[in-house]
Every structure is written in C-alpha cells, then in structure tokens.
C-alpha cells in the first residue's frame, strides 16, 4: 500500500490497519505498549529502509518491521532480529526516525558496530531489556 508516513502517529495509524497479524493489530488498536525503535537502513530481511516498532501485549512482544520501497509502497511483517548496526536515527531531529528511545538505540548501534557486549543481531531479550 502506498502512503506517506511523516509522523509517529502516521506510522502507528497505518500499522493499526495493516498489521501482519490479528494479534498485532489488536495491540495497536487496544492500546498495548508501543515503542518505535526508529529508522533502519535496511530493515531486517529486506533491502529497503523503514522502521521497527515493538508492540507489547500481556502475552508477548512483537517486533514489526515496516519497509518502504522506492515506489513508496509500504510492507509490514514480523521480525525476530533487530540489527542495530543498521539503525539510521542517530542525531535525527525527527522523532519518527530517532525512535522513542534514541539514546538507548545509539548505544546499541555502537555496541554492535564494535561488537562490544556481544549484541550481534540482538535477540528479543537484549532489545527489551531497558526499553
């Protein structure tokens, strides 16, 4: 689906209507805990830039990647990895690109970049901790 995403709310509204599963859609619609991790270039399992959003429910956490093709087409899918070296929001004044916790994201990007703390292709527990 083609759509222009300019703000955090645009992204969350789009995801509420285009979530990759009913469980994820409920998390967005019923007000589960939502954390925008920020912009990634590329998002996992894709060649395209986009965003990763963490949707927390009572039962589990969902990492939703939203890729943006050059044509402007958006695609949402679940991912199990967050490749912090591809985080693209460092220093961005736009909260959509920086994410909800830019300081934490910048630390994880540096850690993965220099392979400090063994954060290669961070597993869910490593990302959720301190978010």
C-alpha positions as CSV (number, residue, x, y, z in Angstrom):
1,X,0.0,0.0,0.0
2,X,1.3,3.4,-0.9
3,X,1.2,6.1,1.8
4,X,3.3,8.9,3.1
5,X,4.5,8.4,6.7
6,X,5.6,11.7,8.2
7,X,5.0,11.3,11.9
8,X,5.0,8.6,14.6
9,X,1.2,8.8,14.7
10,X,1.0,8.3,10.9
11,X,3.1,5.1,11.3
12,X,1.0,3.8,14.2
13,X,-2.3,4.5,12.4
14,X,-1.0,2.7,9.3
15,X,0.1,-0.3,11.3
16,X,-3.2,-0.5,13.1
17,X,-4.9,-1.1,9.8
18,X,-2.1,-3.1,8.1
19,X,-0.6,-5.2,10.8
20,X,0.9,-8.5,9.8
21,X,-1.5,-10.5,12.1
22,X,-4.7,-10.1,14.1
23,X,-2.8,-10.2,17.4
24,X,-0.5,-7.4,16.4
25,X,-3.5,-5.4,15.1
26,X,-5.2,-5.7,18.5
27,X,-2.0,-4.5,20.2
28,X,-2.2,-1.3,18.1
29,X,-5.9,-0.8,18.4
30,X,-6.4,-1.6,22.1
31,X,-3.5,0.5,23.3
32,X,-0.9,-2.1,24.1
33,X,2.5,-0.7,24.9
34,X,4.1,0.5,21.7
35,X,7.7,1.6,21.3
36,X,9.0,2.9,18.0
37,X,12.6,1.7,17.8
38,X,13.4,4.1,15.0
39,X,14.5,4.1,11.4
40,X,16.7,1.3,10.0
41,X,18.5,1.2,6.6
42,X,17.7,-1.6,5.7
43,X,15.1,-3.2,7.9
44,X,15.8,-6.9,8.7
45,X,15.1,-9.4,5.9
46,X,14.7,-6.6,3.4
47,X,16.8,-4.4,1.0
48,X,14.7,-1.3,1.8
49,X,14.8,1.3,4.6
50,X,12.0,1.6,7.1
51,X,11.1,1.4,10.8
52,X,10.9,-1.2,13.5
53,X,8.1,-1.0,16.1
54,X,7.9,-3.0,19.3
55,X,4.3,-3.9,20.2
56,X,3.9,-5.4,23.7
57,X,0.9,-7.3,24.8
58,X,0.1,-9.2,28.0
59,X,1.3,-12.4,26.4
60,X,4.3,-11.5,24.2
61,X,6.3,-8.9,22.4
62,X,6.0,-8.4,18.6
63,X,8.7,-6.7,16.5
64,X,7.1,-5.3,13.4
65,X,9.3,-4.1,10.6
66,X,7.8,-1.7,8.1
67,X,9.8,-1.4,4.8
68,X,9.4,1.4,2.3
69,X,10.2,0.6,-1.3
70,X,11.4,3.3,-3.7
71,X,7.9,3.5,-5.2
72,X,6.6,4.5,-1.8
73,X,4.9,1.1,-1.2
74,X,4.8,0.1,2.5
75,X,5.1,-3.5,3.7
76,X,4.7,-4.7,7.4
77,X,6.0,-8.0,8.6
78,X,7.1,-9.6,11.9
79,X,10.9,-10.0,12.5
80,X,12.9,-11.8,15.2
81,X,16.0,-9.7,14.9
82,X,16.9,-6.1,15.4
83,X,20.2,-5.4,13.6
84,X,21.3,-2.3,15.5
85,X,24.2,-1.6,13.2
86,X,21.6,-0.6,10.6
87,X,19.9,1.9,12.9
88,X,19.6,5.1,11.0
89,X,18.1,7.5,13.5
90,X,21.3,8.8,15.3
91,X,21.1,12.5,15.6
92,X,17.9,12.8,13.7
93,X,15.7,15.7,14.9
94,X,12.6,13.8,13.6
95,X,11.2,11.6,16.4
96,X,9.9,9.1,13.8
97,X,13.5,8.4,12.7
98,X,15.2,8.7,16.1
99,X,12.6,6.4,17.8
100,X,11.1,6.7,21.2
101,X,14.5,6.0,23.0
102,X,17.2,7.4,20.7
103,X,19.9,7.4,23.5
104,X,19.4,3.6,24.0
105,X,19.4,3.0,20.3
106,X,22.6,4.9,19.8
107,X,24.3,2.8,22.5
108,X,23.1,-0.5,20.9
109,X,24.2,0.7,17.5
110,X,27.7,1.5,18.8
111,X,27.9,-1.8,20.7
112,X,27.0,-3.8,17.7
113,X,29.2,-1.8,15.4
114,X,32.3,-2.5,17.5
115,X,31.0,-5.9,18.7
116,X,31.1,-4.8,22.3
117,X,28.8,-6.7,24.7
118,X,28.1,-9.4,22.1
119,X,25.0,-7.7,20.7
120,X,25.2,-9.1,17.2
121,X,21.7,-9.5,15.7
122,X,20.2,-8.7,19.2
123,X,17.7,-11.3,20.4
124,X,14.4,-10.2,21.9
125,X,15.6,-10.2,25.5
126,X,18.5,-8.0,24.7
127,X,16.3,-5.4,23.0
128,X,13.5,-5.5,25.6
129,X,15.9,-5.1,28.5
130,X,16.0,-1.4,29.5
131,X,13.5,-0.3,26.8
